[in-house]
Amino acid sequence: MRLLVYLEHHEGELEKGSLGVLSKATALGAAVGVVLGPGAIELAVRAGSYGATKAYACEDELLAAPLPQPRVDALATLVEQTGADAVLFAASILASDVAAGLAARLDAGLNWDLTDLVLVDGELVGKRPALGDTVLVDVGWKGSPGIGLVRSGAFDPVESGGSAEFESFDFTTEDFSALATLVEQTQEESSGPSIEEADVIVAGGRGLGSPEAFSLLEELAAALGGAVAATRAVVDAGWYPYSTQVGQTGKNVAPKLYIACGISGAIQHKVGMQGSGTIVAINKDPNAPIFDFCDIGVVGDLHQIVPKLTELVRSNRA
Amino acid sequence: MAPRLAGPPLESSAMKIAVCVKQVPDATVHKRIDPETMRLDRSGEAALNPTDLNAVEEALRIKEAQGGEVVLVSFGPGKAADSLRKALAMGADRAVLVSDEAASGSDLLGTSRALAAALERESPDLVLFGQASSDGDGAVLWAAVADRLRRPLISQVASLTVDSSSVTGKRQTEHGYDVISAPLPAVVAVSDAINEPRYPSLKGIMGAKTKPQETLSLADLGLATDSVGNAGSKTSVLQLGPPPSRGDTIKFEDDGSAAQKILDHILERRLL
């Protein structure tokens, strides 16, 4: 099994989600990484410490902006030249567009939202929770390469040491691929990890009562080294940026610890977070649906409990 | 680049916009996969995919500002025509539905192939998609369609400006904001944060009944039946199982010690 893993990077670091997929691929077969854009060579070498035997790198300027279509050109060229049984991506806004464009280009099957990958009789099989995670579907691919998009947080990176042999490559561009251009980019100032990367998420819903109450969650998240997320209702109300929205029209996350504060647990939210390791729910309403799918449920006032918990975490860590 | 629509010249900035929309099981329906066919059971009440309405709304706003035409393009069973009527009632001008017995069981490849063929026939200046379907939830279709149409792509757009020759979209990413520009014709996928879809007026609802609705077969689009549907699919559903179960819930009321109890559980599970 020859698995090509697309390694996304940001500000000189390989993304944790991509490294998780690489570590998983290493456990399944010969994992080869590919890094695209300025700085790719240095990052490709680093992929070795997560199990890549080899990593391809292309530093072409066309790959500098976070746009999918030139990446499709590059990966299509690489797959055609080197072959691969599967091309795997950690889901992100960019990676999803790259994976789907590549599927169309190579006439290759795409399965998305995978939470696990296994080998069955030597064939790659993906596990995909579907229909609001009410059913777990085993999905396969006909022909190769198969293309897979893995849900954020599904696999942890495993650092094993070692460095990858790297090889630079060039690619041919399609005439339409460079038409879209990045005209402006604003980096968000953030003091902690993004919700896709965080091991701990503290999330808030309508039960916070006001946008100001998010500061309580921010303090708890900071104490835990985590990120703050929000439900659709509060994002729609303008209480919190919609980049933090978890759920059906937001992001699917699977941190190790998810603390839901004032969140009723509507199905639209549930689908985005129920893959989390441990779910703690704090809600005033004892009948809130979230108590049906959390691990630890507290009926109480989050405005009392959250600040206390923050203090306790701080003193425990001190 | 796809050929532009031939015909009488529209006003210079007038825009032909195609909006790709999908019929999905209604939100009130308990969605299930038929264990026989391993496909989503689409027999119950159906509706237009909610976030597609944002794409329809955006198309209508562009048309209202600049003139032009809004065409709905859909791929699905024949009964999808009913759901398209809602978007016609909102103000779209006409609808094209690709529907064919042989198309059932299509995965991303077949779906993008059928839509791209219908879009090529329309040759719009701008193709719009909504955020994600409530049944498949892949949020990937536009990128496959853009590749087949050989057009530039901007996805997850939360605000959009269009002039006679280009489109510029602002989007929020994991790391901040990107502003991306592309010449027309282009493919744009909008996020559900872009606007608030209008409700159809009574006049709109009455008028929708007489708006042109066309149904095309795969043959009408020159597509081989084995390139779409189950035969053209490169993915397979092997098995259905129950979702991984969570353990028992520990539930208690706060008596002042809840924060300590939560911390104890977090420590016990080595999560700190």
HADDOCK unambig.tbl for C-alpha pairs under 7 A between the chains (distance, minus, plus):
assign (segid A and resid 93 and name CA) (segid B and resid 173 and name CA) 6.67 0.50 0.50
assign (segid A and resid 96 and name CA) (segid B and resid 140 and name CA) 6.14 0.50 0.50
assign (segid A and resid 97 and name CA) (segid B and resid 140 and name CA) 6.14 0.50 0.50
assign (segid A and resid 97 and name CA) (segid B and resid 143 and name CA) 5.22 0.50 0.50
assign (segid A and resid 100 and name CA) (segid B and resid 140 and name CA) 5.62 0.50 0.50
assign (segid A and resid 100 and name CA) (segid B and resid 141 and name CA) 6.89 0.50 0.50
assign (segid A and resid 100 and name CA) (segid B and resid 143 and name CA) 5.49 0.50 0.50
assign (segid A and resid 100 and name CA) (segid B and resid 144 and name CA) 5.07 0.50 0.50
assign (segid A and resid 101 and name CA) (segid B and resid 143 and name CA) 4.95 0.50 0.50
assign (segid A and resid 101 and name CA) (segid B and resid 144 and name CA) 4.51 0.50 0.50
assign (segid A and resid 101 and name CA) (segid B and resid 147 and name CA) 5.63 0.50 0.50
assign (segid A and resid 103 and name CA) (segid B and resid 144 and name CA) 6.92 0.50 0.50
assign (segid A and resid 104 and name CA) (segid B and resid 109 and name CA) 6.19 0.50 0.50
assign (segid A and resid 104 and name CA) (segid B and resid 144 and name CA) 5.08 0.50 0.50
assign (segid A and resid 104 and name CA) (segid B and resid 147 and name CA) 6.55 0.50 0.50
assign (segid A and resid 104 and name CA) (segid B and resid 148 and name CA) 6.69 0.50 0.50
assign (segid A and resid 105 and name CA) (segid B and resid 147 and name CA) 6.75 0.50 0.50
assign (segid A and resid 107 and name CA) (segid B and resid 109 and name CA) 6.81 0.50 0.50
assign (segid A and resid 108 and name CA) (segid B and resid 234 and name CA) 6.25 0.50 0.50
assign (segid A and resid 109 and name CA) (segid B and resid 109 and name CA) 6.97 0.50 0.50
assign (segid A and resid 109 and name CA) (segid B and resid 234 and name CA) 4.35 0.50 0.50
assign (segid A and resid 109 and name CA) (segid B and resid 235 and name CA) 5.13 0.50 0.50
assign (segid A and resid 110 and name CA) (segid B and resid 108 and name CA) 6.93 0.50 0.50
assign (segid A and resid 110 and name CA) (segid B and resid 235 and name CA) 6.77 0.50 0.50
assign (segid A and resid 112 and name CA) (segid B and resid 138 and name CA) 6.34 0.50 0.50
assign (segid A and resid 129 and name CA) (segid B and resid 243 and name CA) 6.73 0.50 0.50
assign (segid A and resid 131 and name CA) (segid B and resid 31 and name CA) 6.62 0.50 0.50
assign (segid A and resid 131 and name CA) (segid B and resid 135 and name CA) 6.49 0.50 0.50
assign (segid A and resid 133 and name CA) (segid B and resid 243 and name CA) 6.45 0.50 0.50
assign (segid A and resid 134 and name CA) (segid B and resid 243 and name CA) 5.91 0.50 0.50
assign (segid A and resid 135 and name CA) (segid B and resid 240 and name CA) 6.77 0.50 0.50
assign (segid A and resid 135 and name CA) (segid B and resid 241 and name CA) 5.96 0.50 0.50
assign (segid A and resid 135 and name CA) (segid B and resid 242 and name CA) 5.16 0.50 0.50
assign (segid A and resid 135 and name CA) (segid B and resid 243 and name CA) 5.02 0.50 0.50
assign (segid A and resid 136 and name CA) (segid B and resid 240 and name CA) 5.88 0.50 0.50
assign (segid A and resid 136 and name CA) (segid B and resid 241 and name CA) 5.02 0.50 0.50
assign (segid A and resid 136 and name CA) (segid B and resid 242 and name CA) 5.61 0.50 0.50
assign (segid A and resid 136 and name CA) (segid B and resid 243 and name CA) 4.83 0.50 0.50
assign (segid A and resid 137 and name CA) (segid B and resid 237 and name CA) 6.84 0.50 0.50
assign (segid A and resid 137 and name CA) (segid B and resid 239 and name CA) 5.94 0.50 0.50
assign (segid A and resid 137 and name CA) (segid B and resid 240 and name CA) 4.73 0.50 0.50
assign (segid A and resid 137 and name CA) (segid B and resid 241 and name CA) 6.28 0.50 0.50
assign (segid A and resid 138 and name CA) (segid B and resid 237 and name CA) 6.01 0.50 0.50
assign (segid A and resid 138 and name CA) (segid B and resid 238 and name CA) 5.33 0.50 0.50
assign (segid A and resid 138 and name CA) (segid B and resid 239 and name CA) 5.06 0.50 0.50
assign (segid A and resid 138 and name CA) (segid B and resid 240 and name CA) 6.29 0.50 0.50
assign (segid A and resid 139 and name CA) (segid B and resid 236 and name CA) 5.62 0.50 0.50
assign (segid A and resid 139 and name CA) (segid B and resid 237 and name CA) 4.63 0.50 0.50
assign (segid A and resid 139 and name CA) (segid B and resid 238 and name CA) 5.55 0.50 0.50
assign (segid A and resid 140 and name CA) (segid B and resid 235 and name CA) 5.66 0.50 0.50
assign (segid A and resid 140 and name CA) (segid B and resid 236 and name CA) 5.00 0.50 0.50
assign (segid A and resid 140 and name CA) (segid B and resid 237 and name CA) 6.30 0.50 0.50
assign (segid A and resid 140 and name CA) (segid B and resid 238 and name CA) 6.55 0.50 0.50
assign (segid A and resid 141 and name CA) (segid B and resid 234 and name CA) 5.78 0.50 0.50
assign (segid A and resid 141 and name CA) (segid B and resid 235 and name CA) 4.35 0.50 0.50
assign (segid A and resid 141 and name CA) (segid B and resid 236 and name CA) 5.93 0.50 0.50
assign (segid A and resid 142 and name CA) (segid B and resid 234 and name CA) 4.65 0.50 0.50
assign (segid A and resid 142 and name CA) (segid B and resid 235 and name CA) 5.54 0.50 0.50
assign (segid A and resid 143 and name CA) (segid B and resid 234 and name CA) 6.80 0.50 0.50
assign (segid A and resid 176 and name CA) (segid B and resid 150 and name CA) 5.82 0.50 0.50
assign (segid A and resid 176 and name CA) (segid B and resid 151 and name CA) 5.74 0.50 0.50
assign (segid A and resid 176 and name CA) (segid B and resid 152 and name CA) 6.04 0.50 0.50
assign (segid A and resid 177 and name CA) (segid B and resid 152 and name CA) 6.45 0.50 0.50
assign (segid A and resid 179 and name CA) (segid B and resid 152 and name CA) 5.75 0.50 0.50
assign (segid A and resid 179 and name CA) (segid B and resid 182 and name CA) 5.79 0.50 0.50
assign (segid A and resid 179 and name CA) (segid B and resid 183 and name CA) 6.72 0.50 0.50
assign (segid A and resid 180 and name CA) (segid B and resid 152 and name CA) 5.42 0.50 0.50
assign (segid A and resid 180 and name CA) (segid B and resid 153 and name CA) 6.60 0.50 0.50
assign (segid A and resid 180 and name CA) (segid B and resid 180 and name CA) 6.64 0.50 0.50
assign (segid A and resid 180 and name CA) (segid B and resid 181 and name CA) 5.58 0.50 0.50
assign (segid A and resid 180 and name CA) (segid B and resid 182 and name CA) 4.29 0.50 0.50
assign (segid A and resid 181 and name CA) (segid B and resid 180 and name CA) 5.55 0.50 0.50
assign (segid A and resid 181 and name CA) (segid B and resid 181 and name CA) 5.38 0.50 0.50
assign (segid A and resid 181 and name CA) (segid B and resid 182 and name CA) 6.34 0.50 0.50
assign (segid A and resid 182 and name CA) (segid B and resid 178 and name CA) 6.98 0.50 0.50
assign (segid A and resid 182 and name CA) (segid B and resid 179 and name CA) 5.99 0.50 0.50
assign (segid A and resid 182 and name CA) (segid B and resid 180 and name CA) 4.49 0.50 0.50
assign (segid A and resid 182 and name CA) (segid B and resid 181 and name CA) 6.43 0.50 0.50
assign (segid A and resid 183 and name CA) (segid B and resid 179 and name CA) 5.55 0.50 0.50
assign (segid A and resid 183 and name CA) (segid B and resid 180 and name CA) 5.56 0.50 0.50
assign (segid A and resid 183 and name CA) (segid B and resid 181 and name CA) 6.56 0.50 0.50
assign (segid A and resid 184 and name CA) (segid B and resid 178 and name CA) 5.85 0.50 0.50
assign (segid A and resid 184 and name CA) (segid B and resid 179 and name CA) 4.94 0.50 0.50
assign (segid A and resid 185 and name CA) (segid B and resid 177 and name CA) 5.69 0.50 0.50
assign (segid A and resid 185 and name CA) (segid B and resid 178 and name CA) 4.55 0.50 0.50
assign (segid A and resid 185 and name CA) (segid B and resid 179 and name CA) 6.25 0.50 0.50
assign (segid A and resid 186 and name CA) (segid B and resid 176 and name CA) 5.48 0.50 0.50
assign (segid A and resid 186 and name CA) (segid B and resid 177 and name CA) 4.97 0.50 0.50
assign (segid A and resid 186 and name CA) (segid B and resid 178 and name CA) 6.44 0.50 0.50
assign (segid A and resid 187 and name CA) (segid B and resid 175 and name CA) 5.85 0.50 0.50
assign (segid A and resid 187 and name CA) (segid B and resid 176 and name CA) 4.46 0.50 0.50
assign (segid A and resid 187 and name CA) (segid B and resid 177 and name CA) 6.53 0.50 0.50
assign (segid A and resid 188 and name CA) (segid B and resid 175 and name CA) 5.93 0.50 0.50
assign (segid A and resid 188 and name CA) (segid B and resid 176 and name CA) 4.48 0.50 0.50
assign (segid A and resid 194 and name CA) (segid B and resid 174 and name CA) 6.90 0.50 0.50
assign (segid A and resid 224 and name CA) (segid B and resid 272 and name CA) 6.98 0.50 0.50
assign (segid A and resid 243 and name CA) (segid B and resid 172 and name CA) 6.41 0.50 0.50
assign (segid A and resid 243 and name CA) (segid B and resid 173 and name CA) 6.91 0.50 0.50
assign (segid A and resid 243 and name CA) (segid B and resid 174 and name CA) 6.77 0.50 0.50
assign (segid A and resid 257 and name CA) (segid B and resid 271 and name CA) 6.95 0.50 0.50
assign (segid A and resid 294 and name CA) (segid B and resid 249 and name CA) 6.03 0.50 0.50
assign (segid A and resid 295 and name CA) (segid B and resid 247 and name CA) 6.94 0.50 0.50
assign (segid A and resid 295 and name CA) (segid B and resid 248 and name CA) 6.57 0.50 0.50
assign (segid A and resid 295 and name CA) (segid B and resid 249 and name CA) 4.47 0.50 0.50
assign (segid A and resid 295 and name CA) (segid B and resid 250 and name CA) 6.01 0.50 0.50
assign (segid A and resid 296 and name CA) (segid B and resid 249 and name CA) 5.68 0.50 0.50
assign (segid A and resid 296 and name CA) (segid B and resid 250 and name CA) 4.79 0.50 0.50
assign (segid A and resid 296 and name CA) (segid B and resid 251 and name CA) 5.83 0.50 0.50
assign (segid A and resid 297 and name CA) (segid B and resid 249 and name CA) 6.89 0.50 0.50
assign (segid A and resid 297 and name CA) (segid B and resid 250 and name CA) 6.05 0.50 0.50
assign (segid A and resid 297 and name CA) (segid B and resid 251 and name CA) 4.41 0.50 0.50
assign (segid A and resid 297 and name CA) (segid B and resid 252 and name CA) 6.39 0.50 0.50
assign (segid A and resid 298 and name CA) (segid B and resid 251 and name CA) 5.82 0.50 0.50
assign (segid A and resid 298 and name CA) (segid B and resid 252 and name CA) 5.27 0.50 0.50
assign (segid A and resid 298 and name CA) (segid B and resid 253 and name CA) 5.61 0.50 0.50
assign (segid A and resid 298 and name CA) (segid B and resid 254 and name CA) 6.40 0.50 0.50
assign (segid A and resid 299 and name CA) (segid B and resid 252 and name CA) 6.21 0.50 0.50
assign (segid A and resid 299 and name CA) (segid B and resid 253 and name CA) 4.56 0.50 0.50
assign (segid A and resid 299 and name CA) (segid B and resid 254 and name CA) 5.96 0.50 0.50
assign (segid A and resid 300 and name CA) (segid B and resid 253 and name CA) 6.11 0.50 0.50
assign (segid A and resid 300 and name CA) (segid B and resid 254 and name CA) 5.13 0.50 0.50
assign (segid A and resid 305 and name CA) (segid B and resid 258 and name CA) 6.66 0.50 0.50
assign (segid A and resid 305 and name CA) (segid B and resid 259 and name CA) 5.45 0.50 0.50
assign (segid A and resid 308 and name CA) (segid B and resid 259 and name CA) 5.89 0.50 0.50
assign (segid A and resid 309 and name CA) (segid B and resid 259 and name CA) 4.70 0.50 0.50
assign (segid A and resid 309 and name CA) (segid B and resid 260 and name CA) 6.85 0.50 0.50
assign (segid A and resid 309 and name CA) (segid B and resid 263 and name CA) 6.96 0.50 0.50
